[in-house]
């Protein structure tokens, strides 16, 4: 069985003993940081489907106009990651239809931030709600804080598919408390959502099959006005362009 090579500088201890002015001390060896980014990405719990997502492998549309719009959007997200941290706008919110590449770009930004040494956490909105529900105490009308404590405390949180499912009042309150806490404490939050928002430039009305105007459920409808207001206060809001489904575009490259 192959063994890991022992660092010649520290002998595998991870520390280098130094003598300065007849005083002994120790400092971390460079080998302690080898593979650090990979270990931090493991702790970020990025789903396997997106573990390799980056700005370099984002797939653009064959349509030149759509490709131009996607490239502009990608550069906006990349600028957020490159300028991170931003005290004025610590968060990022990507809004757009399913299959426009929101999660890929969000994870690409998250991985770029990990490379800067920040501890990050990927959290699926539905999974978070499931954990909150599983810890719900009907007798006290409260939920187990363990279910969302990591969402409060994560240095950088990515909340994917925000507002994907209708929730009860107590779950809405829990999500609002997470967003509010992170906003008040300037803790970065990256979020994606398929739900439209008029202020972000999304159409909130569409034509039904019979041609009649039909109201679309909005982000505020699903997460509440307070959480939505906090998100827009703390986040750089980017609306994804109307393009062909990202998953179909990606398949064409194989």
MOJO-V685600 format. One record per helix or strand. SS is the DSSP state (H for helix, E for strand). FROM is the first residue (numbers start at 1). TO is the last residue. If there is no record, write none. Layout:
SS&FROM&TO / SS&FROM&TO
This chain:
E&15&20 / E&23&28 / H&30&33 / H&36&44 / H&48&50 / H&64&83 / E&91&95 / H&102&115 / E&120&124 / H&125&134 / E&136&137 / E&142&143 / H&145&147 / H&149&153 / E&156&160 / H&169&184 / E&189&193 / E&196&196 / H&198&200 / E&205&207 / E&213&215 / E&218&218 / H&219&223 / H&225&234 / E&235&239 / H&246&251
